[in-house]
């Protein structure tokens, strides 16, 4: 099996995997980063979203070969991403403002889609730090390759959490 | 069995002098709880230690067989325990589900039943602690007060933690009932799904004095989910486990001719495993299992089969079936007589296709079956003791040999409430066959094709009106396949012993709660049949309950008919409903919700209603349901574009009177989420099938609401004492479908007889 060097959550790691292995299996099984959830496996729901060079990708259909050399961030890496952005030291207490907003708003019901939702929020707020409600709804619905789906229907809570995170990031 | 009588008072309690088991140290979570029996892997529910641990650091661990399904019941449990003990709810943690670490089993459907056990246990414990404190402080119990886990009286005080430090005491908890078990006479096949109930009436706080209950207490696992901790059933890793992917039959009724072989050059560590019609590929590498299973599926041969009517013919097929009379409420003769005497009648038929739970993650389970028959199963089942009994039956081992380790899963919405459905049987059968732990992950396509479904239905409704167009008679006949099938498809395919669901007794046959009590003659009847294609090799389309089961469907027909009667009466739909009820709580929440939604009184359809044109036309509608003691109101505003058939929900207001609100933030979340789920049924959801298989097998074919499909939901609720604590987690999905259908009628003047309101259906009824 070929080997690939990936930069995940700021750490360079080498894995052996078939070239067509979707990133999600490498993250969950080889690197033990299970916050990235397997949803549809078809790029139709967004549960498996991670950041590649700061932009959302779907790890269920993106092969490990395609992300070699890119900077990958998963939910586990969001505190580190925030520490790097703010120049503050990363401690066990560090929480990304998006995660803090999700906790404060108690967004998750079953919670299975929420890792992908938070990744989409981080991507959105990076590109548009002060999105309107309409822009938030559009981002979670119309950004390719598919809407981010939540069967528990927590969309109202997600919009509130993105607004809260936006305020927190603005300081 | 218990030293405690059913009407315990504080004084009696002290007289009894029960001793209290308290552990001074936190047991390691993997270890069985104090009192667990190593031979039976079962806790003794009559012992306090099985329920509650008070630790020297002031923390409290509560145990219940109920699980967190996403409605925040674990937050409510912590609040209820904290309330009765007068401690900070943040000090209370909850262990749920594990069959060897929790005492009571029981449904995880909502919090109403679940919270009562822990509330009573906490109340009994409080009394015991007060007894200990009275001795310690040398003051009578009656003069003691508790705040933040500190008992005070006579100018002295002692904390619970100090009271119990280093003591080995015991307290008996009075209980009744038993853990779930297989019962061939039961229509589901598994009985005692309520589990063990704590009995007696220990002194408990009146709701007016609640402090912890009523707070927006954070749900214990939310932070772990958000920080990405491994909390889900799919995150379980057992040393030496293999990954499995299933190769399902080509059609719903196919049997295996020959399983495909593995190309070892491509997939060196994968193996095919077969038992009867159960085919799987296992590998130590998950992606190899996925890839090899796809390759094997492409060359596996199955018999051909076609025995489904095709979803386009569902209604005519249901009409042609021989239905069994499964239940009636009300007096048929009286209703028929009243209809005969009515000034006019309104009659309509309503229907809905098959829909399904469709969570964001497919079923997953990991099993470790040992050579001696001992089974450990890591599962997301919301009915862990039912699943335990079920797996023991399938695997032909005593129930004591089975341990279910529970972990949170993607939303279950009812599909595991009966202790069945899912990947557990696949995992157990495969683990036994290969002699290693096996993790089975279903795919979305597989889940949308092979998991159980909420059956389609047809209802005929007739309403009799008097000369003033008030309702004087109501008659409904509801026809549907049963929703009792909790079988696990893996066991069916592998030919293992399974439970056999029955159509009758069909319970509860009539699930509506009749809100319009001023209508003098009401009769509701239900008629059932087995699964579609029930006699095929693999059991057909397995009908199972789904969020607000039966009532969701039956209430749709009821409310849609009332909507029609209101329109005949040229009355405002809310005023017309109020006219027919004496339920003050319903009237109150109707008023509050309509006010919040900006409802203006007028009859439907709207004066602007039209059924043609390329520009959108607006309408508004209301839906009502009473469920688990709570009154629900939904108000939708929709926009219909007649020529395209597209329906868009512009705004939605959901109101509920649950009495005392346990947790405002989570009630709001459940109201919002349930509303969105109902919008899916109103607008999109239909399980489609051809003559041989389900065809709606991904998110483009089984469409559920996206953020853009659902408006931000406005919620209306007020905590009210003296009305009890009632169900707030479930029923919002019921009112949203009704409100959308009513709003469509308001906008177009055409009443939908069917949901979902897909563009094709909308165009067909507007052009008719």
Interface residues (C-beta under 8 A of the other chain):
Chain A: X17 X18 X20 X21 X22 X25 X28 X29 X33 X34 X35 X37 X38 X39 X40 X41 X42 X44 X45 X47 X74 X75 X76 X95 X99 X102 X103 X106 X107 X108 X109 X110 X111 X112 X113 X114 X115 X118 X133 X137 X138 X140 X141 X142 X146 X147 X148 X149 X150 X151 X152 X153 X154 X155 X156 X157 X158 X159
Chain B: X69 X70 X71 X72 X216 X218 X219 X221 X222 X223 X225 X226 X227 X228 X229 X230 X232 X234 X235 X285 X286 X287 X288 X290 X291 X357 X358 X359 X360 X361 X408 X409 X410 X411 X412 X413 X441 X443 X444 X665 X666 X669 X670 X672 X673 X674 X675 X676 X677 X698 X699 X700 X704 X705 X706 X707 X708 X709 X710 X712 X713
